Amino acid sequence: MATPEPAKRKQRLRDLPPEERRAHREKQIQERRALERDVLALRLAGRSFEQISDDLGFKSRASAWKVYEAVVKRTVQAPADELRALSEARLETLRFTHWQRALGGDVPASVMVLRIERQLADLRGLNAPKEIDLRLEAREIAERYGLDPDEVLAEAQAWIKAHA
């Protein structure tokens, strides 16, 4: 009776030569892109995530949804980044055009530069609302006026909840 061959050890990716690792990774990327195309096509065809999950063999509809969300985000994000960069370049060109006249005292040019600066700040997210650590603010107010920090924080949270 022949003795069975020892089980072959599954080769780890890191043990492969660099060319094989690259080929393996490229194959994974191609398979992922194909799966994303299928999910997107099925969703555009009106299929539910439950149906997509069943059609493509996902473990759950949440898995199908995650693939869909990833491809949509990537599809939308790249053009948005390009548009943002293009808008920023245009605004920088406009600012440069008016800058010297503004420095020379030309009021309309100064107004234009300020408007461009505001647009650039908005585009770059510099004018985004600031987050405030309410606990820290409450503690500082309480210390300043000799109050209980927990009471001040509770009142501040109640006010925010009432006015949200």
Biotite code that builds the C-alpha atoms (Angstrom):
import biotite.structure as struc

atoms = struc.array([
    struc.Atom([0.000, 0.000, 0.000], chain_id="A", res_id=1, res_name="MET", atom_name="CA", element="C"),
    struc.Atom([1.376, 3.380, -0.999], chain_id="A", res_id=2, res_name="ALA", atom_name="CA", element="C"),
    struc.Atom([1.930, 5.950, 1.664], chain_id="A", res_id=3, res_name="THR", atom_name="CA", element="C"),
    struc.Atom([0.071, 9.184, 1.106], chain_id="A", res_id=4, res_name="PRO", atom_name="CA", element="C"),
    struc.Atom([2.114, 12.179, 0.110], chain_id="A", res_id=5, res_name="GLU", atom_name="CA", element="C"),
    struc.Atom([2.549, 14.746, 2.858], chain_id="A", res_id=6, res_name="PRO", atom_name="CA", element="C"),
    struc.Atom([0.123, 17.622, 2.520], chain_id="A", res_id=7, res_name="ALA", atom_name="CA", element="C"),
    struc.Atom([1.647, 20.446, 0.537], chain_id="A", res_id=8, res_name="LYS", atom_name="CA", element="C"),
    struc.Atom([2.077, 23.580, 2.557], chain_id="A", res_id=9, res_name="ARG", atom_name="CA", element="C"),
    struc.Atom([0.092, 26.488, 1.179], chain_id="A", res_id=10, res_name="LYS", atom_name="CA", element="C"),
    struc.Atom([2.664, 28.978, -0.010], chain_id="A", res_id=11, res_name="GLN", atom_name="CA", element="C"),
    struc.Atom([2.353, 32.375, 1.577], chain_id="A", res_id=12, res_name="ARG", atom_name="CA", element="C"),
    struc.Atom([2.285, 35.459, -0.575], chain_id="A", res_id=13, res_name="LEU", atom_name="CA", element="C"),
    struc.Atom([5.308, 36.961, 1.137], chain_id="A", res_id=14, res_name="ARG", atom_name="CA", element="C"),
    struc.Atom([7.305, 33.808, 0.306], chain_id="A", res_id=15, res_name="ASP", atom_name="CA", element="C"),
    struc.Atom([6.765, 34.290, -3.426], chain_id="A", res_id=16, res_name="LEU", atom_name="CA", element="C"),
    struc.Atom([9.302, 36.042, -5.638], chain_id="A", res_id=17, res_name="PRO", atom_name="CA", element="C"),
    struc.Atom([8.497, 39.728, -6.310], chain_id="A", res_id=18, res_name="PRO", atom_name="CA", element="C"),
    struc.Atom([7.289, 39.084, -9.878], chain_id="A", res_id=19, res_name="GLU", atom_name="CA", element="C"),
    struc.Atom([4.821, 36.456, -8.698], chain_id="A", res_id=20, res_name="GLU", atom_name="CA", element="C"),
    struc.Atom([3.623, 38.686, -5.861], chain_id="A", res_id=21, res_name="ARG", atom_name="CA", element="C"),
    struc.Atom([2.993, 41.494, -8.353], chain_id="A", res_id=22, res_name="ARG", atom_name="CA", element="C"),
    struc.Atom([1.170, 39.147, -10.704], chain_id="A", res_id=23, res_name="ALA", atom_name="CA", element="C"),
    struc.Atom([-0.925, 37.805, -7.828], chain_id="A", res_id=24, res_name="HIS", atom_name="CA", element="C"),
    struc.Atom([-1.821, 41.339, -6.693], chain_id="A", res_id=25, res_name="ARG", atom_name="CA", element="C"),
    struc.Atom([-2.702, 42.417, -10.245], chain_id="A", res_id=26, res_name="GLU", atom_name="CA", element="C"),
    struc.Atom([-4.942, 39.366, -10.592], chain_id="A", res_id=27, res_name="LYS", atom_name="CA", element="C"),
    struc.Atom([-6.669, 40.266, -7.311], chain_id="A", res_id=28, res_name="GLN", atom_name="CA", element="C"),
    struc.Atom([-7.198, 43.844, -8.510], chain_id="A", res_id=29, res_name="ILE", atom_name="CA", element="C"),
    struc.Atom([-8.627, 42.640, -11.829], chain_id="A", res_id=30, res_name="GLN", atom_name="CA", element="C"),
    struc.Atom([-10.981, 40.262, -10.040], chain_id="A", res_id=31, res_name="GLU", atom_name="CA", element="C"),
    struc.Atom([-12.077, 43.019, -7.658], chain_id="A", res_id=32, res_name="ARG", atom_name="CA", element="C"),
    struc.Atom([-12.720, 45.434, -10.539], chain_id="A", res_id=33, res_name="ARG", atom_name="CA", element="C"),
    struc.Atom([-14.758, 42.785, -12.361], chain_id="A", res_id=34, res_name="ALA", atom_name="CA", element="C"),
    struc.Atom([-16.800, 42.201, -9.211], chain_id="A", res_id=35, res_name="LEU", atom_name="CA", element="C"),
    struc.Atom([-17.326, 45.957, -8.803], chain_id="A", res_id=36, res_name="GLU", atom_name="CA", element="C"),
    struc.Atom([-18.468, 46.236, -12.432], chain_id="A", res_id=37, res_name="ARG", atom_name="CA", element="C"),
    struc.Atom([-20.936, 43.398, -11.890], chain_id="A", res_id=38, res_name="ASP", atom_name="CA", element="C"),
    struc.Atom([-22.318, 44.934, -8.690], chain_id="A", res_id=39, res_name="VAL", atom_name="CA", element="C"),
    struc.Atom([-22.648, 48.335, -10.345], chain_id="A", res_id=40, res_name="LEU", atom_name="CA", element="C"),
    struc.Atom([-24.315, 46.885, -13.451], chain_id="A", res_id=41, res_name="ALA", atom_name="CA", element="C"),
    struc.Atom([-26.811, 44.904, -11.378], chain_id="A", res_id=42, res_name="LEU", atom_name="CA", element="C"),
    struc.Atom([-27.602, 47.908, -9.195], chain_id="A", res_id=43, res_name="ARG", atom_name="CA", element="C"),
    struc.Atom([-28.092, 50.122, -12.247], chain_id="A", res_id=44, res_name="LEU", atom_name="CA", element="C"),
    struc.Atom([-30.399, 47.439, -13.617], chain_id="A", res_id=45, res_name="ALA", atom_name="CA", element="C"),
    struc.Atom([-32.579, 47.934, -10.551], chain_id="A", res_id=46, res_name="GLY", atom_name="CA", element="C"),
    struc.Atom([-31.583, 44.897, -8.510], chain_id="A", res_id=47, res_name="ARG", atom_name="CA", element="C"),
    struc.Atom([-31.736, 45.137, -4.716], chain_id="A", res_id=48, res_name="SER", atom_name="CA", element="C"),
    struc.Atom([-28.661, 44.493, -2.612], chain_id="A", res_id=49, res_name="PHE", atom_name="CA", element="C"),
    struc.Atom([-30.297, 41.271, -1.437], chain_id="A", res_id=50, res_name="GLU", atom_name="CA", element="C"),
    struc.Atom([-30.657, 40.152, -5.077], chain_id="A", res_id=51, res_name="GLN", atom_name="CA", element="C"),
    struc.Atom([-27.123, 41.257, -5.934], chain_id="A", res_id=52, res_name="ILE", atom_name="CA", element="C"),
    struc.Atom([-25.857, 39.336, -2.929], chain_id="A", res_id=53, res_name="SER", atom_name="CA", element="C"),
    struc.Atom([-27.648, 36.198, -4.087], chain_id="A", res_id=54, res_name="ASP", atom_name="CA", element="C"),
    struc.Atom([-26.604, 36.636, -7.733], chain_id="A", res_id=55, res_name="ASP", atom_name="CA", element="C"),
    struc.Atom([-22.914, 37.132, -6.993], chain_id="A", res_id=56, res_name="LEU", atom_name="CA", element="C"),
    struc.Atom([-22.570, 34.843, -3.975], chain_id="A", res_id=57, res_name="GLY", atom_name="CA", element="C"),
    struc.Atom([-21.932, 37.381, -1.249], chain_id="A", res_id=58, res_name="PHE", atom_name="CA", element="C"),
    struc.Atom([-22.422, 36.243, 2.335], chain_id="A", res_id=59, res_name="LYS", atom_name="CA", element="C"),
    struc.Atom([-24.791, 39.117, 3.013], chain_id="A", res_id=60, res_name="SER", atom_name="CA", element="C"),
    struc.Atom([-26.432, 42.078, 1.348], chain_id="A", res_id=61, res_name="ARG", atom_name="CA", element="C"),
    struc.Atom([-24.163, 44.308, 3.452], chain_id="A", res_id=62, res_name="ALA", atom_name="CA", element="C"),
    struc.Atom([-21.162, 42.930, 1.561], chain_id="A", res_id=63, res_name="SER", atom_name="CA", element="C"),
    struc.Atom([-22.761, 43.819, -1.763], chain_id="A", res_id=64, res_name="ALA", atom_name="CA", element="C"),
    struc.Atom([-23.590, 47.270, -0.450], chain_id="A", res_id=65, res_name="TRP", atom_name="CA", element="C"),
    struc.Atom([-19.983, 47.836, 0.711], chain_id="A", res_id=66, res_name="LYS", atom_name="CA", element="C"),
    struc.Atom([-18.634, 46.965, -2.735], chain_id="A", res_id=67, res_name="VAL", atom_name="CA", element="C"),
    struc.Atom([-21.199, 49.275, -4.341], chain_id="A", res_id=68, res_name="TYR", atom_name="CA", element="C"),
    struc.Atom([-20.376, 52.149, -1.971], chain_id="A", res_id=69, res_name="GLU", atom_name="CA", element="C"),
    struc.Atom([-16.636, 51.763, -2.578], chain_id="A", res_id=70, res_name="ALA", atom_name="CA", element="C"),
    struc.Atom([-16.968, 51.890, -6.357], chain_id="A", res_id=71, res_name="VAL", atom_name="CA", element="C"),
    struc.Atom([-19.381, 54.832, -6.273], chain_id="A", res_id=72, res_name="VAL", atom_name="CA", element="C"),
    struc.Atom([-17.134, 56.772, -3.895], chain_id="A", res_id=73, res_name="LYS", atom_name="CA", element="C"),
    struc.Atom([-14.073, 56.138, -6.041], chain_id="A", res_id=74, res_name="ARG", atom_name="CA", element="C"),
    struc.Atom([-15.972, 56.998, -9.219], chain_id="A", res_id=75, res_name="THR", atom_name="CA", element="C"),
    struc.Atom([-17.241, 60.289, -7.800], chain_id="A", res_id=76, res_name="VAL", atom_name="CA", element="C"),
    struc.Atom([-14.137, 61.275, -5.800], chain_id="A", res_id=77, res_name="GLN", atom_name="CA", element="C"),
    struc.Atom([-11.649, 61.305, -8.685], chain_id="A", res_id=78, res_name="ALA", atom_name="CA", element="C"),
    struc.Atom([-13.599, 63.772, -10.871], chain_id="A", res_id=79, res_name="PRO", atom_name="CA", element="C"),
    struc.Atom([-14.336, 65.918, -7.806], chain_id="A", res_id=80, res_name="ALA", atom_name="CA", element="C"),
    struc.Atom([-10.627, 66.118, -6.988], chain_id="A", res_id=81, res_name="ASP", atom_name="CA", element="C"),
    struc.Atom([-9.836, 67.066, -10.583], chain_id="A", res_id=82, res_name="GLU", atom_name="CA", element="C"),
    struc.Atom([-12.535, 69.729, -10.598], chain_id="A", res_id=83, res_name="LEU", atom_name="CA", element="C"),
    struc.Atom([-11.288, 71.122, -7.270], chain_id="A", res_id=84, res_name="ARG", atom_name="CA", element="C"),
    struc.Atom([-7.719, 71.339, -8.605], chain_id="A", res_id=85, res_name="ALA", atom_name="CA", element="C"),
    struc.Atom([-8.914, 73.037, -11.806], chain_id="A", res_id=86, res_name="LEU", atom_name="CA", element="C"),
    struc.Atom([-11.002, 75.558, -9.860], chain_id="A", res_id=87, res_name="SER", atom_name="CA", element="C"),
    struc.Atom([-8.093, 76.283, -7.543], chain_id="A", res_id=88, res_name="GLU", atom_name="CA", element="C"),
    struc.Atom([-5.761, 76.904, -10.493], chain_id="A", res_id=89, res_name="ALA", atom_name="CA", element="C"),
    struc.Atom([-8.272, 79.253, -12.100], chain_id="A", res_id=90, res_name="ARG", atom_name="CA", element="C"),
    struc.Atom([-8.759, 81.209, -8.885], chain_id="A", res_id=91, res_name="LEU", atom_name="CA", element="C"),
    struc.Atom([-4.999, 81.473, -8.372], chain_id="A", res_id=92, res_name="GLU", atom_name="CA", element="C"),
    struc.Atom([-4.655, 82.871, -11.896], chain_id="A", res_id=93, res_name="THR", atom_name="CA", element="C"),
    struc.Atom([-7.376, 85.434, -11.209], chain_id="A", res_id=94, res_name="LEU", atom_name="CA", element="C"),
    struc.Atom([-5.793, 86.420, -7.912], chain_id="A", res_id=95, res_name="ARG", atom_name="CA", element="C"),
    struc.Atom([-2.402, 86.862, -9.583], chain_id="A", res_id=96, res_name="PHE", atom_name="CA", element="C"),
    struc.Atom([-4.033, 89.034, -12.250], chain_id="A", res_id=97, res_name="THR", atom_name="CA", element="C"),
    struc.Atom([-5.500, 91.458, -9.691], chain_id="A", res_id=98, res_name="HIS", atom_name="CA", element="C"),
    struc.Atom([-2.812, 91.250, -6.995], chain_id="A", res_id=99, res_name="TRP", atom_name="CA", element="C"),
    struc.Atom([-0.419, 94.002, -8.131], chain_id="A", res_id=100, res_name="GLN", atom_name="CA", element="C"),
    struc.Atom([-3.238, 96.478, -8.755], chain_id="A", res_id=101, res_name="ARG", atom_name="CA", element="C"),
    struc.Atom([-4.668, 95.698, -5.305], chain_id="A", res_id=102, res_name="ALA", atom_name="CA", element="C"),
    struc.Atom([-1.276, 96.359, -3.711], chain_id="A", res_id=103, res_name="LEU", atom_name="CA", element="C"),
    struc.Atom([-1.148, 99.642, -5.623], chain_id="A", res_id=104, res_name="GLY", atom_name="CA", element="C"),
    struc.Atom([-4.370, 100.828, -3.979], chain_id="A", res_id=105, res_name="GLY", atom_name="CA", element="C"),
    struc.Atom([-6.920, 99.904, -6.650], chain_id="A", res_id=106, res_name="ASP", atom_name="CA", element="C"),
    struc.Atom([-10.065, 99.385, -4.530], chain_id="A", res_id=107, res_name="VAL", atom_name="CA", element="C"),
    struc.Atom([-12.041, 97.258, -7.038], chain_id="A", res_id=108, res_name="PRO", atom_name="CA", element="C"),
    struc.Atom([-8.980, 95.037, -7.503], chain_id="A", res_id=109, res_name="ALA", atom_name="CA", element="C"),
    struc.Atom([-8.627, 94.748, -3.714], chain_id="A", res_id=110, res_name="SER", atom_name="CA", element="C"),
    struc.Atom([-12.273, 93.732, -3.396], chain_id="A", res_id=111, res_name="VAL", atom_name="CA", element="C"),
    struc.Atom([-11.775, 91.141, -6.136], chain_id="A", res_id=112, res_name="MET", atom_name="CA", element="C"),
    struc.Atom([-8.672, 89.721, -4.414], chain_id="A", res_id=113, res_name="VAL", atom_name="CA", element="C"),
    struc.Atom([-10.573, 89.419, -1.136], chain_id="A", res_id=114, res_name="LEU", atom_name="CA", element="C"),
    struc.Atom([-13.446, 87.618, -2.873], chain_id="A", res_id=115, res_name="ARG", atom_name="CA", element="C"),
    struc.Atom([-10.995, 85.267, -4.570], chain_id="A", res_id=116, res_name="ILE", atom_name="CA", element="C"),
    struc.Atom([-9.267, 84.646, -1.223], chain_id="A", res_id=117, res_name="GLU", atom_name="CA", element="C"),
    struc.Atom([-12.622, 83.725, 0.327], chain_id="A", res_id=118, res_name="ARG", atom_name="CA", element="C"),
    struc.Atom([-13.381, 81.352, -2.554], chain_id="A", res_id=119, res_name="GLN", atom_name="CA", element="C"),
    struc.Atom([-9.965, 79.702, -2.199], chain_id="A", res_id=120, res_name="LEU", atom_name="CA", element="C"),
    struc.Atom([-10.419, 79.333, 1.554], chain_id="A", res_id=121, res_name="ALA", atom_name="CA", element="C"),
    struc.Atom([-13.829, 77.718, 1.031], chain_id="A", res_id=122, res_name="ASP", atom_name="CA", element="C"),
    struc.Atom([-12.434, 75.418, -1.641], chain_id="A", res_id=123, res_name="LEU", atom_name="CA", element="C"),
    struc.Atom([-9.596, 74.352, 0.644], chain_id="A", res_id=124, res_name="ARG", atom_name="CA", element="C"),
    struc.Atom([-11.919, 73.817, 3.602], chain_id="A", res_id=125, res_name="GLY", atom_name="CA", element="C"),
    struc.Atom([-10.409, 76.596, 5.690], chain_id="A", res_id=126, res_name="LEU", atom_name="CA", element="C"),
    struc.Atom([-13.811, 78.116, 6.454], chain_id="A", res_id=127, res_name="ASN", atom_name="CA", element="C"),
    struc.Atom([-15.345, 74.847, 7.628], chain_id="A", res_id=128, res_name="ALA", atom_name="CA", element="C"),
    struc.Atom([-17.186, 74.979, 10.952], chain_id="A", res_id=129, res_name="PRO", atom_name="CA", element="C"),
    struc.Atom([-14.898, 74.419, 13.893], chain_id="A", res_id=130, res_name="LYS", atom_name="CA", element="C"),
    struc.Atom([-15.525, 71.624, 16.368], chain_id="A", res_id=131, res_name="GLU", atom_name="CA", element="C"),
    struc.Atom([-15.569, 72.649, 19.988], chain_id="A", res_id=132, res_name="ILE", atom_name="CA", element="C"),
    struc.Atom([-14.809, 70.292, 22.850], chain_id="A", res_id=133, res_name="ASP", atom_name="CA", element="C"),
    struc.Atom([-17.823, 71.078, 24.991], chain_id="A", res_id=134, res_name="LEU", atom_name="CA", element="C"),
    struc.Atom([-16.371, 69.383, 28.075], chain_id="A", res_id=135, res_name="ARG", atom_name="CA", element="C"),
    struc.Atom([-13.285, 71.588, 28.001], chain_id="A", res_id=136, res_name="LEU", atom_name="CA", element="C"),
    struc.Atom([-15.294, 74.749, 27.394], chain_id="A", res_id=137, res_name="GLU", atom_name="CA", element="C"),
    struc.Atom([-17.718, 73.875, 30.223], chain_id="A", res_id=138, res_name="ALA", atom_name="CA", element="C"),
    struc.Atom([-14.842, 73.196, 32.616], chain_id="A", res_id=139, res_name="ARG", atom_name="CA", element="C"),
    struc.Atom([-13.187, 76.540, 31.782], chain_id="A", res_id=140, res_name="GLU", atom_name="CA", element="C"),
    struc.Atom([-16.461, 78.454, 32.235], chain_id="A", res_id=141, res_name="ILE", atom_name="CA", element="C"),
    struc.Atom([-17.165, 76.642, 35.507], chain_id="A", res_id=142, res_name="ALA", atom_name="CA", element="C"),
    struc.Atom([-13.699, 77.434, 36.860], chain_id="A", res_id=143, res_name="GLU", atom_name="CA", element="C"),
    struc.Atom([-13.983, 81.066, 35.805], chain_id="A", res_id=144, res_name="ARG", atom_name="CA", element="C"),
    struc.Atom([-17.270, 81.551, 37.670], chain_id="A", res_id=145, res_name="TYR", atom_name="CA", element="C"),
    struc.Atom([-16.790, 79.075, 40.513], chain_id="A", res_id=146, res_name="GLY", atom_name="CA", element="C"),
    struc.Atom([-19.487, 76.647, 39.284], chain_id="A", res_id=147, res_name="LEU", atom_name="CA", element="C"),
    struc.Atom([-19.727, 72.861, 39.186], chain_id="A", res_id=148, res_name="ASP", atom_name="CA", element="C"),
    struc.Atom([-18.264, 71.709, 35.808], chain_id="A", res_id=149, res_name="PRO", atom_name="CA", element="C"),
    struc.Atom([-20.672, 68.750, 35.565], chain_id="A", res_id=150, res_name="ASP", atom_name="CA", element="C"),
    struc.Atom([-23.692, 71.007, 36.027], chain_id="A", res_id=151, res_name="GLU", atom_name="CA", element="C"),
    struc.Atom([-22.426, 73.495, 33.442], chain_id="A", res_id=152, res_name="VAL", atom_name="CA", element="C"),
    struc.Atom([-21.793, 70.670, 30.963], chain_id="A", res_id=153, res_name="LEU", atom_name="CA", element="C"),
    struc.Atom([-25.256, 69.177, 31.580], chain_id="A", res_id=154, res_name="ALA", atom_name="CA", element="C"),
    struc.Atom([-26.911, 72.558, 31.038], chain_id="A", res_id=155, res_name="GLU", atom_name="CA", element="C"),
    struc.Atom([-24.899, 73.187, 27.857], chain_id="A", res_id=156, res_name="ALA", atom_name="CA", element="C"),
    struc.Atom([-25.827, 69.753, 26.468], chain_id="A", res_id=157, res_name="GLN", atom_name="CA", element="C"),
    struc.Atom([-29.499, 70.313, 27.322], chain_id="A", res_id=158, res_name="ALA", atom_name="CA", element="C"),
    struc.Atom([-29.436, 73.711, 25.584], chain_id="A", res_id=159, res_name="TRP", atom_name="CA", element="C"),
    struc.Atom([-27.815, 72.236, 22.463], chain_id="A", res_id=160, res_name="ILE", atom_name="CA", element="C"),
    struc.Atom([-30.341, 69.396, 22.370], chain_id="A", res_id=161, res_name="LYS", atom_name="CA", element="C"),
    struc.Atom([-33.235, 71.862, 22.720], chain_id="A", res_id=162, res_name="ALA", atom_name="CA", element="C"),
    struc.Atom([-31.926, 74.120, 19.953], chain_id="A", res_id=163, res_name="HIS", atom_name="CA", element="C"),
    struc.Atom([-30.680, 71.518, 17.477], chain_id="A", res_id=164, res_name="ALA", atom_name="CA", element="C"),
])
